[in-house]
Amino acid sequence: MADYELICSKMSQLRRKGNKAMALCPAHDDKSHSLSILYREADDRVLLHCFAQDLSLIHISEPTRPRLI
């Protein structure tokens, strides 16, 4: 959950509801909240998906790097 909190703290115009959030995507010039941020407690992962660019990223809460899927 700490990674989810850290990621959320770095996002612009965050709209948050529990373990889900939407934000402006920092990967492009975003005008609407296209970045979905989801914390999955079952496997301690943070999932990020930009609907505008159709890109997904899984952030694994271990000493490994996030990976694109």
Protein Blocks (a to p, Z undefined) as FASTA:
>chain_A
ZZmmmmmmmpghiacehjaccdddfkbccfbdfbccdddfklopacdddfklopacdddd
bfbdcddZZ
